[in-house]
Amino acid sequence: MSEPTAVPDHPSSMVVGLLDGRVRSGAEPLLRPDDAGAMRGEGVFETILVQGGQPRDLPEHLARLAKSATMLDFQGPPDADWLHGVHAVLGAFPGGDLVLRLVSTRGPAGAPPTCYVTGTPVPDEVLRQRVQGVAVLLLDRGFAGSDAAAAPWMLTSAKTLSYAVNMAALRHARSMGADDVIFVGRDGAVMEAPTATVVVVRDRTLVTPPLDGILDGITVVRLIRAAQDAGWATAYERLTPDDLSAADGVFLVSSVRLVAPVTSIDEVPRPGAERAGELLDLLDAPPR
């Protein structure tokens, strides 16, 4: 296994870790033009926060990565190979906070999957939203959670590379002066955000939507377990926009952003942002 190279000079540069332990610059070509990940979005990924040089919830992310690949009917490499790539990237960012992405595409026809790990510094915007919160819009998802459960080929419970719709929703929000969106199903139920899970606080109770038609969030599972250990009540429960308005706090929870308080919904300011600190304490994660 080769020695990891130093992190590139530019502080925002990407480092790529290959599964044989080699490190490359993010500026170097990696995918073949006929890779199914590039041509059709056929692939899966995981995004992991590294704090103090330690990846958070790495075993859980590896397990979900394998599950997502199985749902797309291909098999990625074993965890031990992924760890070579992870450690290569961590060696290029010794002790720092960063964002890891584990990517596995179906690869070119007749070839094995294309797999690699990237490392980038945590974006300033993520840190800002963690502290200052996000303004969100409610958007129609176009289907209900029960529709997705009855149509597994929609892959709503897999973390795939096909994120064009999610990114379009975020661009729409920003064009309207907001930061993010919360999807609402055609049955009026709150579902999820494009890159986060919705969590509602009522006194000392945490509530998040049921998993029909949405991704099972790893950080939310960790948050729920920690809340239960601390004496909070928790529930997976159908939520509506009215429930969001009535809550003591509404938050978007994800692996890198951790906890972002929702400060307004459809331009209506809402309270509760100050409770983000309680949730970050439960996650054992400082705000910065």
C-alpha positions, 0 to 999 in steps of 0.5 A: 500500500502506497503512502498517502500524499499531502493534502493539495495546497488549495484549502478547498481542494478535494482529495480522492482515496482509492480502495488500494490506499492510493491518494489522488487529487480531485482534479485527476480524471477517474471515471470512464465516459461510459460509466453507468454512474455518470451516464444514468446516475446508477450508483450509491453514496454515503456522506460522513462527517469527520470530527477531530480525525474520527468519522462519525457512525462509519459502520452504519454508513457502510451498512447503508451503502451496501444495502443501497447497492443491493437495492440497485442490484449490484455488489460493492467491495467489502468494508475492509476495502472501503477502509483503505480508501477512508484511511488514505483520505484521513491521512491527507487531512490529519486531525481535521474536520472534513466531509467524507463521501464514499461513492460506488457506481455500477461501472461500465458495462461488463466491468466491476463497480467504480469505487472511491472516497473523497475528502473535502473541508466542511463548507462554511455554509454548512457551519452557518446553517448549523448555527444560524438555521435555515428558512424553508419552503414546503414543496409538493413531493408528487407522491405519498409515502404509501405510493413509494412503499408499493413501488420499490423500484422508485428507490426512495429508501436507497441513497443513490446518485440520482439526486437531480430532483433534490438539487432542483428543489434546492435551487428553487428554494434559493431562487425564492430567497429560502435555504432549503425545502421540506417535501410534503406528500400528496396525502398532506404528510410531511416527508423529508428534506432533499438532504436531511430528515425532519425532526419536531420537538414538543417539550421533551419529545422528539417526533420524526415522520415514519419511513414510508417513502423516505430515507432512514437517516443515520444521524436521526437514529443516533439522535433518537437513541441518545434522546431516549437514554436522556429521558426524552420520549420519541416517536415515528409519527405522521406529521402535517404542516400544521404540526410543524407550525405548532411545534416547539422547534423544527429541525433538519438533521443530517450527517454533515450539517448535524442539526439545523434549526428551521427559522421560517416556513414559507416565509413565516418566522417560527420560534424554537431555534434556541433548542438546537443546542439541546439536540447537538448535546444529545449528538455529542457534537459542538455547533462548530 
